[in-house]
């Protein structure tokens, strides 16, 4: 059994997600022998890191802005990704 991690300031978060998403998260947690809560925390942490790299904008919002502008802004493309243009 994995060692339990104590959170410093825990907050309980309730949200509804799609059934398929829940199934994928459960399978991932089972495969990696981790708790579902740990997998969700990691997913949220990754999402927050990625959006903070792009000025707090989600990929969907950036995509909508790019389509209005005619393509992605070069300064929003990380250095380690190839230029899509």
Helices and strands as residue ranges (DSSP letters): H 19-31, H 36-53, H 59-69, G 74-76
